[in-house]
Amino acid sequence: MLLILGIAGGLSIIANVAVVVVLAVSSLVTIAYHFWPLVAAKNVPRGSFGWPLLGETLSFLKPHSSTSIGAFLQNHCSRQVHKHALSSLCFFFLFSFFHKAAITHVYGKVFKSHLFFSPTIVSCDQELNYYILQNEDKLFQCSYPKPIHGILGKNSMLVVVGETHKRLRNVAVSLVTSMKSKPEFLNDIERTATQILDSWKDKNQVLFCEEARKYTFNVIVKQVLGLTQDEPQTKEILQDFLTFMKGLISLPIYIPGTPYARAVQARIRISSTVKAIIEERRRSNINGCKKSDFLEILLCVESLSQDEKVSFVLDSLLGGYETTSLLMSMVVFFLDRSPEAVHQLKLEHNKIRSMKTKDEFLNWEDYRMMEYTQNVISEALRYGNIVKFVHRKAIKDVKFRDYIIPAGWKVLPVFSAVHLDPSIHADALHFDPSRWQKQDQTCKKFTPFGGGSRCCPGFELAKVEVAFFLHHLVQTYRWEVGEGEQTLAYPYVEFERELKMNVHRL
């Protein structure tokens, strides 16, 4: 009996060992299959691939100050790799075998990695970034991770490509051009700004990020949907929009109750509300297109389907709400550290105000006179980096300089690396609005809103909102930002403490 038990025990151990061996071999085969396209690619930039599947994604996304490029990029752009240095990691033995000639080298501003489940070329190089942006749909194509599509929707201008994107963008440019200088639009912006600032008169402290979001949301929902801040639909959309925004930067796991799942459901509810508003407006315009506001102009665009119009409205809300409020917060944060810039702003805006009667609204000509204000906004965009990078992929093999970017590989042009490069911008790690008085804002050196055919069509509207708010802020209040506040890239920029600041009415 003992012999039988011993044999059975031995067989059990052998079976367990066999299972382990099979699993190990299976894992190695899977890893080899996964990494073979990476290893086999010829003349690609130097770099490392990190762990299987995840690659170096977690390191790349590690939070850091948005006024720096972060440890990941800093290390990779100057990292040295020695012969067989990676062979200590068991799953990289294949890499070492196929690259026996590995020698000590520096990666440089363009390197390979494995990010977002894809082999990737990361570019911190000004010329390559410009080349990528200018060759949209020719050599490169927008390629955001699939979970982003799940939240934004398949018709979002942020994710569609080719002719569909061109058609949507043309509509956006046309709408912005027709609306940006209209007195009604500018008056609404200024009226909303003064309402926000008037609400501070009995306060000693505000959370500026919260106030900025309130301001930009009230502006955009009025302009896009014709709703005032007191209407029930406005409050419903805002609540769903907050849920939507939290899910946009969460782990993309669709399980009921997760931020991502709640965001998808919130988008469905917002879409339903927007559809109802569009239908109601269409019925009221049964006698023809009046084209008196954003929504009526959009309704008259026959080249867009119903679902595309709904997505268009959601994109407008997203762009007009989050990125504009973040830009406002950055401007106020950086100005707190630059008394000279605040002084220059006051001089400019006092001069503009002295040319107007007490209750006279600002107009487009006044905005065009705000030259130093434009410099402040541009410097906040350069130094703060709201958009750190964008997602692209090579749609064919691309030769650039001495290396090849293989077809199908993800490509990440990193804008912040160019904005903070001291060889391109003198004293790059210092907030200095005056640099824009003598520095050319060429699209090669400065890409806060992207570039090429995917450059943000509404960037001028964002700048108008910030400029008009600053006009009244610097003439009405002085402020101090709380200790320890900083702009953090996650990679989307946010403030740790919601930009808590003390305010004093002048």
C-alpha positions in Angstrom: 0.0 0.0 0.0 2.8 2.4 0.9 4.5 1.5 -2.4 1.4 2.3 -4.3 0.9 5.6 -2.4 4.6 6.4 -3.0 4.2 5.7 -6.8 1.0 7.7 -6.8 2.6 10.6 -4.9 5.6 10.5 -7.4 3.2 10.5 -10.3 1.4 13.5 -8.8 4.6 15.4 -8.4 5.6 14.6 -12.0 2.2 15.7 -13.2 2.5 19.0 -11.3 6.0 19.5 -12.7 4.7 18.7 -16.2 1.9 21.3 -15.7 4.4 23.9 -14.6 6.7 23.2 -17.5 3.8 23.4 -20.0 2.7 26.7 -18.5 6.3 28.0 -18.6 6.8 27.0 -22.2 3.4 28.4 -23.1 4.3 31.7 -21.4 7.6 31.8 -23.2 6.0 31.1 -26.6 3.3 33.8 -25.9 6.1 36.3 -24.9 8.2 35.4 -27.9 5.2 35.7 -30.2 4.3 39.1 -28.6 7.8 40.5 -28.8 9.0 39.0 -32.1 7.6 41.9 -34.2 9.5 44.3 -31.8 12.7 42.4 -31.9 12.6 41.8 -35.7 11.9 45.4 -36.6 15.0 46.9 -38.3 16.5 50.4 -38.0 14.0 51.5 -35.4 15.1 54.0 -32.8 16.9 52.6 -29.7 14.9 51.9 -26.5 13.5 49.3 -24.3 10.2 47.4 -24.2 9.7 46.9 -20.4 7.4 44.2 -19.2 5.3 42.0 -21.5 1.9 43.4 -22.4 2.0 46.4 -20.0 5.5 47.4 -21.3 6.5 50.8 -19.7 3.0 52.2 -19.6 2.8 52.6 -15.8 6.2 54.4 -15.7 5.2 56.6 -18.6 2.0 57.7 -16.8 3.5 58.2 -13.4 2.4 61.6 -12.1 4.8 64.5 -12.2 4.8 68.3 -12.4 3.4 69.5 -15.7 6.2 72.1 -15.7 8.7 69.3 -16.2 8.9 66.4 -18.7 8.9 63.9 -15.8 11.5 61.2 -14.8 10.4 58.7 -17.5 11.2 61.0 -20.4 14.2 62.5 -18.7 15.7 59.1 -18.1 14.9 57.7 -21.5 16.2 60.6 -23.5 19.6 60.3 -21.7 19.6 56.6 -20.6 22.6 54.4 -21.3 22.1 50.7 -21.9 25.0 48.3 -21.7 25.6 45.0 -23.5 23.3 42.3 -22.2 22.0 44.6 -19.4 18.5 43.3 -20.0 19.4 39.7 -20.0 18.9 39.4 -16.2 15.2 39.6 -16.8 14.2 36.1 -17.9 11.6 37.1 -20.4 14.1 39.2 -22.3 16.5 36.4 -23.1 15.1 36.3 -26.6 15.8 40.0 -27.0 19.4 39.5 -25.8 19.8 36.5 -28.1 18.7 38.4 -31.2 20.7 41.5 -30.2 24.1 40.1 -29.2 25.8 43.2 -30.7 24.1 45.5 -28.1 26.5 48.2 -27.1 26.5 51.2 -24.8 24.4 54.0 -26.2 22.1 56.9 -25.5 18.5 56.7 -26.5 18.1 60.4 -27.4 15.0 62.5 -28.1 13.4 59.7 -30.2 13.2 56.2 -28.7 11.1 53.0 -28.9 9.0 51.7 -26.0 6.0 49.6 -25.4 3.0 51.7 -24.3 -0.8 51.3 -24.2 -0.4 47.6 -25.3 1.4 48.6 -28.4 5.0 48.9 -29.7 5.6 52.7 -29.7 7.9 55.4 -30.9 8.1 58.3 -28.5 9.2 61.6 -29.9 10.6 64.5 -27.9 12.0 65.9 -31.1 10.6 69.2 -32.5 11.2 68.3 -36.1 9.6 64.8 -35.9 6.6 66.1 -33.9 6.0 68.7 -36.6 6.4 66.0 -39.3 3.9 63.7 -37.6 1.3 66.5 -37.2 1.7 67.7 -40.8 1.2 64.2 -42.3 -2.1 63.3 -40.8 -3.9 60.6 -42.8 -0.9 60.4 -45.2 1.7 58.7 -43.0 0.1 58.8 -39.6 -3.4 58.5 -38.1 -5.1 59.4 -34.9 -5.1 56.3 -32.7 -6.5 56.7 -29.2 -6.9 53.6 -27.0 -10.2 51.8 -27.6 -11.6 52.5 -24.1 -11.6 56.2 -25.0 -13.8 55.4 -27.9 -16.2 53.7 -25.5 -16.7 56.9 -23.5 -16.5 59.6 -26.3 -18.5 57.6 -28.8 -17.7 56.4 -32.3 -18.7 59.8 -33.9 -16.5 62.0 -31.7 -14.3 64.3 -33.6 -11.5 63.3 -31.2 -11.4 59.7 -32.4 -12.8 59.7 -36.0 -10.3 59.7 -38.9 -10.1 60.5 -42.6 -13.0 62.1 -44.5 -15.3 61.9 -41.4 -12.9 63.9 -39.3 -12.4 66.4 -42.1 -16.2 66.9 -42.5 -16.7 67.4 -38.8 -13.8 69.7 -38.4 -14.9 71.9 -41.3 -18.3 72.4 -39.5 -16.5 73.2 -36.3 -14.2 75.8 -37.9 -17.3 77.4 -39.7 -19.2 77.6 -36.4 -16.3 79.1 -34.4 -15.6 81.6 -37.2 -19.3 82.7 -37.3 -19.7 82.9 -33.5 -16.4 84.2 -31.9 -16.8 87.9 -32.6 -20.6 88.2 -32.2 -21.6 90.8 -29.6 -24.2 88.4 -28.1 -21.5 85.7 -27.5 -18.9 88.1 -26.1 -21.5 89.8 -23.9 -22.6 86.4 -22.4 -19.0 85.6 -21.6 -18.4 88.9 -19.8 -21.7 88.7 -18.0 -20.9 85.3 -16.7 -17.4 86.4 -15.6 -18.7 89.3 -13.6 -21.3 87.1 -12.0 -18.7 84.6 -10.8 -16.4 87.4 -9.5 -19.4 89.2 -7.7 -20.1 85.9 -5.9 -16.7 86.2 -4.2 -17.3 89.6 -2.5 -18.2 88.1 0.9 -15.5 85.3 0.7 -12.0 85.2 1.9 -11.1 82.0 0.2 -12.2 80.1 -3.0 -11.3 76.9 -4.7 -10.4 78.4 -8.1 -10.6 75.2 -10.1 -14.2 74.8 -9.0 -15.0 78.4 -9.9 -13.3 78.2 -13.3 -15.3 75.0 -14.2 -18.5 76.8 -13.1 -17.7 79.7 -15.3 -16.7 77.8 -18.4 -19.6 75.3 -18.1 -22.1 78.2 -17.8 -20.6 79.8 -20.9 -20.5 76.8 -23.1 -23.9 75.3 -22.1 -25.5 78.7 -22.9 -23.7 79.1 -26.2 -24.1 75.5 -27.4 -27.5 74.5 -26.0 -29.1 77.9 -25.2 -29.6 76.9 -21.5 -29.1 79.3 -18.6 -27.4 78.1 -15.4 -30.7 78.1 -13.4 -32.5 75.6 -15.7 -33.1 72.1 -14.4 -31.6 70.6 -17.6 -28.4 72.5 -17.0 -27.9 71.0 -13.6 -28.7 67.5 -14.9 -26.1 67.9 -17.7 -23.5 69.2 -15.3 -24.0 66.4 -12.8 -23.6 63.8 -15.6 -20.7 65.7 -17.1 -18.8 65.5 -13.8 -19.3 61.7 -13.8 -18.3 61.6 -17.4 -15.0 63.5 -16.7 -14.1 61.3 -13.8 -14.5 58.2 -16.0 -12.5 59.7 -18.8 -9.3 59.5 -16.7 -10.1 56.2 -14.9 -9.1 52.6 -15.4 -11.0 51.4 -18.5 -12.8 48.5 -16.7 -16.5 48.2 -17.6 -17.9 46.7 -14.5 -21.1 48.2 -13.0 -20.2 50.7 -10.4 -16.7 51.6 -11.7 -16.0 55.2 -12.7 -15.5 54.0 -16.3 -18.9 52.3 -16.4 -20.6 55.2 -14.8 -19.0 57.5 -17.3 -20.4 55.5 -20.2 -23.9 55.6 -18.7 -23.5 59.3 -18.1 -22.7 59.9 -21.7 -25.8 58.0 -22.7 -27.9 60.2 -20.5 -26.3 63.4 -21.8 -26.8 62.2 -25.4 -30.5 61.6 -24.6 -30.9 65.1 -23.1 -29.1 66.7 -26.1 -31.3 64.8 -28.6 -34.4 66.0 -26.8 -33.1 69.6 -26.9 -32.3 69.3 -30.6 -35.7 67.9 -31.4 -37.4 70.6 -29.5 -35.4 73.3 -31.3 -36.0 71.6 -34.7 -39.8 71.7 -34.1 -39.6 75.4 -33.2 -37.6 76.1 -36.4 -40.1 74.4 -38.6 -40.4 77.5 -40.8 -36.7 77.5 -41.7 -33.2 78.1 -40.4 -32.7 81.3 -38.4 -29.0 80.6 -37.7 -29.1 83.0 -34.7 -27.1 80.8 -32.3 -24.7 77.7 -32.3 -27.4 75.1 -32.1 -29.6 76.6 -34.9 -26.5 76.8 -37.2 -25.7 73.2 -36.4 -29.3 72.1 -37.2 -29.0 73.6 -40.6 -25.8 71.6 -41.5 -27.2 68.8 -43.8 -23.8 67.0 -44.1 -24.1 65.7 -40.5 -26.3 62.9 -39.3 -28.4 63.1 -36.1 -25.8 61.1 -34.1 -23.0 63.2 -35.5 -24.7 66.4 -34.3 -25.2 64.9 -30.9 -21.5 63.9 -30.7 -20.5 67.3 -32.0 -22.4 69.0 -29.1 -20.7 66.7 -26.6 -17.3 67.4 -28.1 -18.0 71.2 -27.8 -19.1 70.8 -24.2 -15.9 68.8 -23.4 -13.6 71.2 -25.1 -15.3 74.3 -23.8 -15.6 73.0 -20.2 -12.5 71.1 -19.0 -9.6 72.4 -21.1 -10.7 76.1 -20.9 -11.2 75.9 -17.1 -7.8 74.2 -16.7 -6.1 77.0 -18.8 -7.8 79.6 -16.6 -6.5 77.9 -13.5 -3.0 77.6 -14.8 -2.9 81.3 -15.7 -4.0 82.4 -12.2 -1.6 79.9 -10.6 1.4 81.2 -12.6 0.5 84.8 -12.1 0.5 84.4 -8.4 4.3 83.7 -8.7 4.8 86.6 -11.1 3.9 90.0 -9.6 5.5 91.8 -12.6 3.2 90.0 -15.0 0.2 91.0 -12.8 1.3 94.6 -12.9 1.6 94.6 -16.7 -1.8 93.0 -17.0 -3.4 95.7 -14.8 -1.8 98.4 -16.9 -3.2 96.9 -20.1 -6.7 96.3 -18.8 -7.0 99.6 -17.0 -6.2 101.3 -20.3 -8.9 99.3 -22.1 -11.4 100.1 -19.4 -10.6 103.8 -19.4 -11.7 103.9 -23.1 -15.2 102.6 -22.3 -18.2 103.9 -20.3 -18.9 102.3 -16.9 -21.4 99.7 -18.1 -20.1 99.2 -21.7 -19.4 95.6 -22.7 -16.0 94.5 -24.1 -16.0 93.8 -27.8 -13.8 92.0 -30.4 -11.6 95.1 -30.9 -10.9 95.2 -27.2 -9.9 91.6 -27.2 -7.5 92.2 -30.1 -5.9 95.0 -28.0 -5.0 92.6 -25.1 -1.6 91.8 -26.4 0.1 91.2 -23.1 -2.8 89.1 -22.0 -2.2 86.9 -25.1 1.4 86.6 -24.0 0.4 85.5 -20.5 -2.0 82.9 -22.0 0.6 81.6 -24.4 3.2 81.3 -21.7 0.8 79.4 -19.4 0.1 77.0 -22.2 3.8 76.5 -22.9 4.9 76.2 -19.3 1.9 74.3 -18.0 1.3 71.8 -20.8 -2.4 71.0 -20.7 -1.9 68.5 -23.5 1.3 66.6 -22.9 1.1 64.3 -25.9 -1.3 62.9 -28.5 -1.9 59.4 -29.9 -1.0 58.6 -33.4 0.0 55.4 -35.3 2.1 54.9 -38.5 -0.2 53.7 -41.4 2.9 52.7 -43.4 6.6 52.3 -42.9 8.0 55.8 -42.4 11.6 56.8 -42.9 12.8 59.7 -40.8 16.4 60.6 -40.7 18.4 57.3 -40.2 15.6 55.2 -38.7 12.3 53.5 -39.6 9.0 53.9 -37.9 7.3 50.5 -38.7 3.7 50.5 -40.0 1.2 49.7 -37.2 3.4 51.1 -34.4 1.9 53.7 -32.1 3.6 57.1 -32.3 3.5 59.6 -29.4 4.7 63.2 -30.2 5.4 64.7 -26.8 4.6 68.4 -26.9 5.7 69.2 -23.4 9.3 68.0 -24.2 9.5 70.7 -27.0 7.9 73.4 -24.9 10.3 72.8 -22.0 13.4 72.3 -24.2 16.0 75.0 -23.2 17.6 74.7 -26.7 14.3 75.9 -28.2 12.9 78.3 -25.5 15.4 80.3 -23.6 15.2 79.9 -19.8 12.5 77.3 -20.6 11.8 76.3 -16.9 10.8 79.8 -16.0 7.4 81.5 -16.5 8.1 84.6 -18.6 5.2 86.1 -20.7 7.5 88.7 -22.1 9.3 86.0 -24.2 6.4 86.1 -26.6 7.0 89.7 -27.5 10.2 88.7 -29.3 9.6 84.9 -29.9 7.8 83.7 -32.9 4.8 81.4 -32.1 5.5 79.0 -34.9 3.7 75.7 -35.0 7.0 73.9 -34.9 8.0 75.3 -31.5 4.6 75.8 -29.9 1.8 73.2 -30.2 -0.5 73.7 -27.2 -3.6 72.9 -29.3 -2.1 70.2 -31.4 -1.3 70.9 -35.1 -2.0 70.1 -38.7 -5.5 69.1 -39.7 -6.3 68.1 -36.1 -5.5 71.4 -34.4 -8.2 72.3 -32.0 -10.8 74.4 -33.9 -12.1 76.2 -30.8 -8.8 77.4 -29.3 -9.7 81.1 -30.0 -12.9 80.8 -28.0 -11.0 79.5 -25.0 -8.5 82.4 -25.2 -11.4 84.9 -25.4 -13.0 83.5 -22.2 -9.7 83.6 -20.3 -8.9 87.1 -21.5 -12.3 88.5 -20.5 -12.2 86.9 -17.1 -8.7 88.3 -16.5 -9.9 91.7 -17.5 -12.2 91.9 -14.5 -10.2 89.7 -12.1 -7.0 91.9 -12.1 -9.1 95.1 -11.7 -11.3 93.7 -8.9 -9.1 91.3 -6.8 -5.7 90.4 -5.6 -5.0 86.8 -4.6 -2.6 84.4 -3.0 -2.4 80.7 -3.8 -2.1 78.2 -0.9 1.2 76.7 0.0 2.3 73.5 -1.7 0.0 73.7 -4.7 1.3 72.5 -8.0 0.2 71.4 -11.5 0.4 67.6 -11.8 0.3 65.7 -15.1 -1.6 62.4 -14.7 -1.1 62.7 -17.8 -4.1 65.1 -17.8 -3.2 68.1 -15.7 -4.9 68.7 -12.4 -4.3 70.6 -9.2 -3.8 68.6 -6.0 -5.8 71.0 -3.8 -8.2 72.4 -6.4 -6.2 75.6 -6.4 -7.3 76.9 -3.0 -6.5 80.6 -2.8 -7.2 83.7 -0.6 -8.9 86.6 -2.4 -9.1 90.2 -1.4 -11.4 92.7 -3.1 -9.7 95.8 -4.3 
